[in-house]
Amino acid sequence: MTNLGFIGFGNMAQALAGGFLNSGLISKENMFAFAPNQTKLEENTGKLGIRSCRTVKDVVSACDTLVMACKPYQIEGVLKEIRGELMGKTLISVAAGWDYAKYAAVLSIEPSPVTGEYCRFQFVMPNTPALVGEGVLLFEEKNSLEENEKAEIVKLFEATGSVAFLPSNLMGIGGAVTGCGPAFVDLFMEAYADAAVKYGIPRPAAYKLISQMVLGSAKLQKETGEHPGVLKDNVCSPNGTTIRGVATLEEQGFRNACIKSIDAIMEFKKN
């Protein structure tokens, strides 16, 4: 990889760019970005010290690796404008729903029998915790990257969180759990903070306590590898307070509600 460019430079793109720079695998001088709002683009690229481009063709021309980070509904129009310029380059798409099959339908992402050129492609689904370096980066297993550049790109994305590969047919459910999941965790945190406020803890302190509790619980499971049920059991003393809370959550259908929330997303995706 020589130069890397972003097509679209919103919050997620900026988070990824910051992580990539922190990795030390690419320098500011070799990173570019384009977005239609030039004033906002100049402000955002200025924060990171990377280069801004005036047109989408300019960023494609300057870079051998590109990150498609604009809104999903904008991509088809962007591809019409730059389809020819993408030949021989690497495209990483972080736009929801735009997987290998969808790009293959509108773009040459397999070698041409005549020239041998093609656009090497990888679909990645990040989530919002990438903004603080704790994201989940889902890589679609089906891709057309060369092995050496795939390894390099994985290293880049690891600077913003944890990378996992999933087959194409599981990217949808993977994205539902990791992409929508942060909103559900935020709702959970808000609810328990409300409970803390109800019993007298000031709201700023409540949010701080709940956030650390969630962070610590997640880290404990991740680092020990223990089944969540085992960790739950470790807190539930016989005839104690925690088991009463667990029983109440079960009475209210807590786990079923969690599963149903994903069911609703997957049903919506079918339509």
C-alpha positions in Angstrom: 0.0 0.0 0.0 1.4 3.4 -1.0 -1.5 5.8 -0.6 -4.9 5.3 1.1 -8.0 7.4 0.4 -11.4 7.8 1.9 -14.5 8.3 -0.3 -16.7 10.0 2.3 -15.3 11.3 5.6 -17.9 11.1 8.3 -17.5 10.0 11.9 -16.7 6.4 11.1 -14.2 7.2 8.4 -12.5 9.7 10.7 -12.3 7.0 13.5 -10.8 4.5 11.1 -8.3 7.1 9.7 -7.2 8.0 13.3 -6.7 4.3 14.1 -4.8 3.7 10.9 -2.5 6.6 11.7 -2.0 5.4 15.2 -0.9 1.9 13.9 2.2 3.5 12.3 1.6 1.5 9.1 0.7 4.6 7.1 1.7 8.2 7.4 -0.3 11.4 7.2 1.3 12.3 3.9 0.0 9.1 2.4 -3.6 9.5 3.5 -6.3 11.3 1.5 -10.0 12.0 1.8 -12.9 13.3 -0.3 -16.3 14.5 0.8 -18.8 16.8 -1.1 -18.8 19.4 1.7 -15.4 20.8 1.2 -15.5 23.2 4.1 -16.3 20.4 6.6 -13.8 18.1 4.8 -11.0 20.7 5.3 -11.9 21.0 8.9 -11.9 17.2 9.5 -8.8 16.4 7.5 -7.0 19.3 9.2 -7.6 17.7 12.6 -5.7 14.6 11.5 -3.2 16.4 9.2 -4.1 14.3 6.1 -4.7 15.6 2.6 -8.1 16.6 1.3 -9.2 16.2 -2.4 -11.6 18.4 -4.3 -13.3 15.6 -6.3 -13.9 11.9 -6.0 -11.8 11.3 -9.1 -8.9 13.2 -7.5 -8.8 10.8 -4.4 -9.1 7.7 -6.7 -6.2 9.0 -8.8 -4.0 9.7 -5.8 -4.5 6.4 -4.1 -3.9 2.7 -4.7 -6.2 1.7 -1.8 -9.6 3.3 -1.2 -12.1 3.1 1.6 -15.7 3.5 0.4 -17.2 5.2 3.5 -20.1 7.2 2.0 -23.8 6.5 2.7 -25.0 3.2 1.1 -27.6 5.0 -1.1 -24.8 7.1 -2.6 -22.5 4.3 -3.7 -24.1 3.4 -7.0 -23.9 7.0 -8.2 -20.2 7.2 -7.0 -19.4 4.0 -8.8 -20.8 5.3 -12.1 -18.4 8.2 -11.8 -15.2 6.3 -11.0 -15.8 2.7 -12.2 -13.1 2.9 -14.9 -10.6 4.5 -12.5 -10.9 1.7 -10.0 -9.3 -0.9 -12.2 -6.1 -2.2 -10.7 -6.8 -0.6 -7.3 -8.0 -2.0 -3.9 -11.4 -1.0 -2.6 -12.5 -1.6 1.0 -16.2 -0.9 1.5 -17.5 -0.2 5.0 -21.0 0.7 3.8 -23.8 -1.6 5.2 -25.3 -4.0 2.7 -22.7 -3.5 0.0 -21.0 -6.9 0.1 -18.9 -8.8 -2.5 -21.9 -10.0 -4.5 -23.4 -6.5 -4.7 -20.2 -5.0 -5.9 -19.6 -7.8 -8.3 -23.0 -6.9 -10.0 -21.9 -3.4 -10.8 -18.1 -3.5 -10.8 -15.2 -5.6 -12.3 -13.8 -7.2 -9.1 -12.5 -10.3 -10.9 -9.5 -10.4 -13.3 -10.3 -9.4 -16.9 -9.5 -12.2 -19.3 -8.1 -9.5 -21.7 -6.0 -7.2 -19.4 -5.8 -9.2 -16.2 -6.8 -6.0 -14.3 -9.5 -5.9 -11.8 -10.6 -4.0 -8.7 -9.5 -6.0 -5.6 -12.3 -5.8 -3.1 -13.1 -6.4 0.6 -16.3 -5.8 2.5 -15.9 -4.8 6.2 -18.6 -4.0 8.7 -17.3 -1.8 11.5 -19.3 -0.6 14.5 -19.3 2.7 16.5 -17.0 1.6 19.3 -14.3 1.8 16.7 -14.4 5.5 17.5 -12.5 4.7 20.8 -10.4 1.8 19.4 -12.7 -0.9 20.7 -14.7 -1.7 17.6 -15.7 -5.0 16.0 -14.6 -5.2 12.4 -16.3 -7.9 10.5 -14.5 -9.0 7.3 -16.4 -10.9 4.7 -14.5 -14.1 3.9 -15.2 -13.8 0.2 -12.9 -11.2 -1.2 -10.5 -10.6 -4.1 -7.5 -9.3 -2.2 -4.0 -10.6 -2.6 -2.8 -12.4 0.5 -0.1 -9.9 1.4 -2.4 -6.9 1.1 -5.1 -8.7 3.0 -2.7 -9.1 5.9 -1.7 -5.5 5.7 -5.3 -4.3 5.7 -6.2 -6.5 8.6 -3.4 -5.0 10.6 -4.7 -1.5 9.8 -8.2 -2.3 11.0 -6.9 -4.0 14.1 -5.8 -0.6 15.2 -9.5 0.3 15.7 -10.7 -2.9 17.4 -11.0 -6.7 17.0 -11.1 -8.2 13.5 -13.3 -11.3 12.7 -13.9 -13.1 9.4 -17.4 -14.4 8.6 -18.8 -16.2 5.5 -21.0 -14.1 3.3 -24.2 -15.7 4.6 -23.4 -14.7 8.2 -22.5 -11.1 7.6 -26.1 -10.0 8.0 -26.6 -11.6 11.5 -23.0 -10.5 12.4 -23.8 -7.0 11.5 -27.1 -7.1 13.4 -25.5 -8.2 16.6 -22.4 -6.0 16.5 -23.7 -3.1 14.5 -27.0 -2.6 16.2 -25.9 -4.1 19.5 -24.2 -0.9 20.8 -27.6 0.8 20.8 -29.1 -2.0 22.8 -26.2 -1.8 25.3 -26.7 1.9 25.5 -30.4 1.4 26.3 -29.5 -1.1 29.0 -27.0 1.4 30.5 -29.5 4.2 30.4 -32.1 2.1 32.1 -29.8 1.0 35.0 -28.6 4.6 35.3 -32.3 5.6 35.7 -32.6 3.0 38.4 -29.6 4.5 40.2 -31.0 8.0 39.9 -34.3 6.8 41.3 -32.6 5.7 44.5 -30.5 8.9 44.9 -27.3 8.7 42.8 -26.7 11.9 40.8 -27.0 11.2 37.0 -23.4 11.9 36.0 -22.2 9.6 38.7 -24.8 7.0 37.7 -23.6 7.0 34.1 -20.0 6.7 35.2 -20.7 3.8 37.5 -22.8 1.9 34.9 -20.4 2.5 32.1 -17.5 1.1 34.1 -19.6 -1.9 35.3 -20.4 -2.8 31.7 -16.8 -2.3 30.5 -15.4 -4.3 33.4 -17.9 -7.2 32.9 -17.2 -7.4 29.2 -13.4 -7.3 29.8 -13.7 -10.0 32.5 -15.5 -12.4 30.1 -13.2 -11.6 27.1 -10.0 -12.1 29.1 -11.0 -15.2 31.1 -13.0 -16.8 28.3 -15.5 -18.0 30.8 -19.1 -18.7 29.7 -21.2 -15.7 30.6 -23.5 -18.1 32.5 -20.6 -19.1 34.8 -19.7 -15.5 35.5 -23.3 -14.8 36.3 -23.4 -17.7 38.6 -20.3 -16.4 40.4 -22.2 -13.3 41.4 -25.4 -15.0 42.5 -25.0 -16.1 46.1 -27.7 -18.5 47.5 -30.7 -16.6 48.8 -28.9 -13.4 47.8 -29.8 -10.1 46.2 -28.4 -10.8 42.7 -30.3 -14.0 42.1 -33.5 -12.1 43.0 -32.7 -9.5 40.3 -31.9 -12.3 37.8 -35.2 -14.0 38.6 -37.1 -10.7 38.0 -35.3 -10.2 34.7 -36.3 -13.7 33.6 -40.0 -13.0 34.7 -39.9 -9.9 32.5 -38.6 -11.9 29.5 -35.2 -10.2 29.4 -33.4 -12.8 27.4 -36.3 -13.4 25.1 -36.5 -9.6 24.4 -32.9 -9.6 23.5 -33.4 -12.4 21.0 -36.6 -10.9 19.6 -34.7 -7.6 19.0 -32.4 -9.5 16.6 -35.4 -11.3 15.1 -37.0 -8.0 14.2 -33.8 -6.8 12.5 -33.4 -10.0 10.5 -37.1 -9.9 9.4 -36.8 -6.3 8.3 -33.7 -7.2 6.2 -35.7 -9.8 4.3 -38.1 -7.1 3.0 
